Amino acid sequence: IVLYIKRGIVAGWIEDGDELPSRRNLSAVLGANPNTIQKAFKQLEEEGLIESRAGAKSTMKLSPEKIKELKKELVYEDVKLMILALKQTGIEKEEAVTLIQNLWEEV
């Protein structure tokens, strides 16, 4: 849930001031345990991405700096996973760099 929201922020379809569905509604829509939703919202609050008030919907709290930080965080994690996959398949660093350079032009 947290990663989905972070990716939505980076993609631009979740913006500063947007309201999130209530925890109860989100739990019902996703078929997820309400405690799971609560934990996700708590993590988003701790990371400074949402603001919650009792009796009100949670809203996104995003500055340009926070969005830039999120982009770096997500890219870092994606690249880390890619490197792990390359190493697990036995691809050497030089071959990986060549592969990335070739794909860079294609994409």
C-alpha positions in Angstrom: 0.0 0.0 0.0 2.8 2.4 0.9 4.8 1.6 -2.2 1.7 2.0 -4.4 1.0 5.4 -2.9 4.7 6.4 -3.3 4.7 5.3 -6.9 1.5 7.3 -7.5 3.2 10.4 -6.1 6.2 10.0 -8.3 4.0 9.3 -11.4 2.1 12.5 -10.6 -1.4 11.0 -10.2 -1.4 11.6 -6.4 -0.8 15.2 -5.6 -0.4 17.5 -2.7 -3.7 18.1 -0.9 -5.4 15.0 -2.4 -7.6 13.2 0.1 -7.1 9.5 0.7 -10.1 7.2 1.2 -11.0 6.4 4.8 -9.2 3.5 6.3 -12.5 1.6 6.5 -13.3 2.2 2.8 -9.8 1.3 1.7 -9.9 -1.9 3.7 -13.2 -2.9 2.1 -12.1 -2.0 -1.4 -8.8 -3.8 -1.2 -10.1 -6.7 0.9 -7.2 -6.0 3.3 -7.2 -6.2 7.1 -8.0 -2.8 8.7 -4.9 -3.2 10.8 -2.8 -3.4 7.6 -4.3 -0.2 6.3 -3.8 1.5 9.7 -0.1 0.5 9.7 0.3 1.8 6.1 -1.2 5.1 7.0 0.9 5.4 10.1 4.1 4.8 8.1 3.0 7.4 5.5 2.4 9.8 8.4 5.8 9.1 10.0 7.5 9.7 6.6 5.7 13.0 6.4 3.7 12.1 3.3 0.2 12.4 4.7 -1.5 14.4 7.4 -4.3 12.9 9.4 -6.7 14.5 11.9 -9.3 12.7 14.0 -12.6 12.6 12.3 -11.3 14.0 9.0 -9.9 12.3 5.9 -6.1 12.0 5.6 -4.6 14.3 3.0 -1.4 14.2 1.0 1.3 16.6 2.3 3.8 16.8 -0.5 6.5 19.4 -1.2 8.6 19.5 -4.3 11.6 18.5 -2.2 9.7 15.5 -0.7 8.7 14.3 -4.2 12.3 14.6 -5.4 13.5 12.6 -2.4 10.8 9.9 -3.2 12.0 9.7 -6.8 15.5 9.0 -5.7 14.4 6.5 -3.1 12.3 4.5 -5.5 14.9 4.5 -8.3 17.6 3.5 -5.8 15.5 0.5 -4.7 14.6 -0.5 -8.3 18.3 -0.3 -9.4 19.3 -2.3 -6.4 16.9 -5.1 -7.3 18.0 -5.0 -10.9 21.7 -5.4 -9.8 20.7 -8.3 -7.6 18.9 -10.0 -10.4 21.9 -9.5 -12.8 24.3 -10.9 -10.2 22.0 -13.9 -9.5 21.9 -14.7 -13.2 25.7 -14.6 -13.4 26.0 -11.5 -15.6 29.3 -9.7 -15.0 29.5 -5.9 -14.3 30.9 -5.0 -17.7 28.2 -7.0 -19.5 25.5 -5.4 -17.3 26.8 -1.9 -18.1 26.8 -2.7 -21.9 23.3 -4.1 -21.6 22.1 -1.0 -19.8 23.8 1.3 -22.3 22.1 -0.6 -25.2 18.7 -0.6 -23.5 19.0 3.1 -22.6 18.9 4.0 -26.3 16.0 1.7 -27.0 13.7 2.8 -24.2 
